[in-house]
Amino acid sequence: MKRFTLILIIFILIIFLLNYKTIFSYLSLPKTYKIEKVEEAVYQKKQGVILLNQSVIYSPYEGKIKFFTNDLGKVPKDFLVCEVETTDGVFKFYSQDTGIVSRRVEELDLILDELKENPFLILDEKLNNKVKVLNDGDIIKEGEPIYRLIDNLEGYIYFKIDDDLKNFIKGNSIYLKISTNEEIFKGEIVENDKFLKIKFNKFVEYFINTKTYIFDILIYSGGLIKIPDKFVKKNGIDIREDDGLNRFIPFEGLKYIRQNGFYIFPEIEENKNIFELIGKEIIS
């Protein structure tokens, strides 16, 4: 028994010596957190559904196709986009408007009206979405789609509405960031009921063949208070008053964002009470 105890003590000492920095660091963690106001921008990643203004062009004939523009080429109105060579002759297809020609046609492109009513059908993994891309010399059958003509000046993005979007996106504008190039562009909110529908007129060409994208949405920018998760209990905080006594402050009625291990309170009217606590300390 004594030998076992000695071995156990030696084992504990070895563990302590190997990890003493971590142990002392943990023991020295602050037990209070001072409430301070900072100026920051808060972004959140949210999946958007992209529906562009487009028309799908079908062939009323069967035959061999030949294009007169590159895929994703921009064409003016009345431009000869392609022709279909049939046994009865050659039939030409001209652009009805200015736009971008895409030879990639998905089945989702054929139900655009339905998607406008419920854009999040696109997120259904069980939804069949065959893709067809035509090239010069391919045989097109009667009634099949040939290409899409896409308005390169305007498109729409749809987001599911959650508490953060509902609480902090105000007015008619919203700012989004494209993660691939960090560029920020402004969208116009045209509907905020069943879903958040945003009209945009920049970077349309980025989304010609993209139906969904993870955007960084600017949720809030300005003065805010950040409180680490570990200082929050029972959906509130304990404040140390000047007289040394503690007072519990519930978060009920406050509007906050939970992100990256923090409760974030933007400086809005609903959060006026917590901003009156700036300079005070929270007890862990």
N, C-alpha and C positions, 0 to 999 in steps of 0.2 A: 504493500500500500504506500509506504514512504517513497519507494522507488518511483512509483507511478506519479505521485504528487510532485517529486523533483523533476521528472520528465516534463510534466505539464507546465511547471513554472518556467523551465528552460525554453519550452516551446513558445510560451506567452512573451518571454523576454525577446526572443528572436523576432517574433512578429512585430513587437513594439519598436525594436531597433531598425527594422526594415521599413517601417511606416511611420516613424515618429514625426516627420514633417507634416504628413497628412493629418495625423491625430492632433497635433498642436494647432494646425491651421483650422481644423474643425472646431476645436475648443475655443479658439480666439475669434470665431465669427461674431459679428455684432449682434446684439440682442434687441437693438432698436433700429428704426429706419426713419430718417427725417423727411418729412413731406416737403417737396420742392416743386416749383413750376419750371418746366422746360419748354422750348419751342421746337417742335418736330413735325414731320409729315408722316402719317401712318398709311401704309399701303397694305392691301390684302390681295392674295391670289384667289381669283375666282374664275370658274370655267364659263366662258361665254359661247353662245351659239351664233354663228354668223350667217345671215341670209342676205344675199346681194340682189340688187335689181337686175334681172336678167330675163332673156327670152330664149327658149329652146327652139331651134329650127329643125323641122322634120322634113324628110324627103318623101314626096308622093310617088317617087319612081324607084325602081330597082336598077342598079347599075354601078359602074366603076367611078369612084370619086377622085377629084383632083382639086387641091387647095391652091389658092393664089396669095395666101398670107401665112406666115409662120404661126405656130401655136403660141397663144398669148400675145399675138400681135395686135396693135391698136389700129383700127380702121375708121375712116370717115363714113358718113352716110352715103348710101348708094355705091359702096365699094364692092367689086366682084370678089366674094369670099371663096366660092368654090363652084364647081360644076359637076354634074353627074352624067356620065356617058351611058346611054341606054341603047337598046336595039332600034328605038324609034327616033334617036337623035340625042343631042346634047342639051341639057337643061341647066341654066345658070341661076345661082343664088346670090343676091345682092344684100348688103347690110341695110336694114331699115332705119338705122340710127348710128351715131358715133359710139364706139365702145371697144371692148377687148374680146377677141375671138378665142374661145377655149374649145379644143377638140375633145376634152375630157367631159363626159356626161355621166353622172351618177344617177341611179334610180331615185335618189333623194331629190334631184333636180326636177324630176317629173311630178313631184307632189308638193310643189312650192306653196300653193294656196293652203293646203292642209297644214304645212309647217308654220305658216304665218299665224294660224290659230293656236297651234300647240308646238312651238319650236323645239321643245325638249324631247320630242319624239326621236330626234337625232341621237340622243344619248342612250336610247334603248339598244343594248348590245344585241338583242335578238332580231332587230330590224334588218331585213335583207337590204343590202346596198351594193348591188353589182355596179361595176365601173366599166365603161367602154371608151376607148381612145381610138379615133380613126386616123389613118395615115394615107398618103397618096397611094392610089392603086387598090385600096380596099374596096370590097363589094358591099354596097349599102342596100338593104332590103326596103321595100315599100313600107312607109309608115314609121321607119326607124329615125331616131334623132341623129343629126349630123354634127351640130356644134351648138355652143351657147354664145350668145352675144350679151356681154356684161357691161352695165353702166359703170365706168371707171371713176365717176365723180361722187358716188353716194352708195352707202350700204348701211346695214342695220345689225346691231349686236343685241342679243337677248341674255339677261341674267335672271336666275331665280332670286326672288326677294327674300332676304334674311333680316334678322334684327339689326345688324350693323348697317346695311343699306337703308333700311327703313328709318333708323334713328339719326344717321349722320349725313346722308346725301340729301341736300336741300337745294331748292331752286331748279333751274332747267338745264344746268350744265354738269358734266362729270368728266374727270380726267383719268385717262388710262395710259399705262406704260406697256410697251412691247418689250418683252424680256430679252429678245435676241439682239436688239440694238439699243435698249435703254431709252428709246425715244418716247416722249409723252405727247399725246394729242387729246384734244377736247371733243367730247361728244355731246349731242343735244338729246336730252331726255324727252321722248315724245309719248311715252306711256309708263305709268307707274302704278298699275293696278294688279292685274293677274301676274305680270312679270315686269321687269325693268327693260324697256325697249329704248335703245340708243341709236340715234342717227349719226353717222360719221362721214366725213368727206376727205379724209386723208389716209394714205396707206391702203387704199382699196385693193391695189394690185398685190399686196401681201397675202390676201385671203381669197384669191380667185379659186383655188382648188382646196380650200380649207373650210370645213364646216364648224369646227370647234377649236377653241384656243384658250389657254390659261393666261388671262390678263392680270396685271397688277393694277388694282383700282385704288385711287386716292380716296381713302375713307374720310380723312380729316387732316388739316394742316393748321398749325397755330399753337397756342398755349395749351399745355396739358400736364396732368399729374400721373406719374407711373408708380405703382405699388407692386413689389414682388409678391408672387403667389404665396410664399412661405409666411408672409406677415398677415395673411387674410384667413380668418376663421369664422365659421357660421355666417358666411356672406357679409362680413363686416370687419372692422379693425378696432383694436384697443388703443386709445390715445392716452398718453401721459400728460396730465394737466400740470399747471404751474405749482399747484399745491401738493404735487406728488401722487395724487389719486389718479386712477385709471377710469376712462369713460369709453363705453362701447359705442361705436358709430356704425349703424347698419347701412348697407348699400341699397336698401329698399327705396325705390323711386329715383335712383341715380342711373345714368346711362353711361355704360363703359364698354370697352373693347378688350377681350382677352387675347393676348398675343405674345408669343416668345417668353412665357414665364412671368408676364406682368398683367395687372389690371390697369387699363389705360383710361383715364377720365379726361375727355376733352373739355375745354373751357366754354361750356354752354350754360344756359340759364338753369337747366335741370340739375347741374352739378355745382351750383353756387355754394351750397353748404360745405362741400369738401374743399373748395378753394379757400374757404375761410380758415382752414386748418393748416395752411402753409406755414412752415417753420416749426410745427409741433412734431413730436416723435411718436412713432407707432411702436407698441410693445410686441415682441415676438411671442 
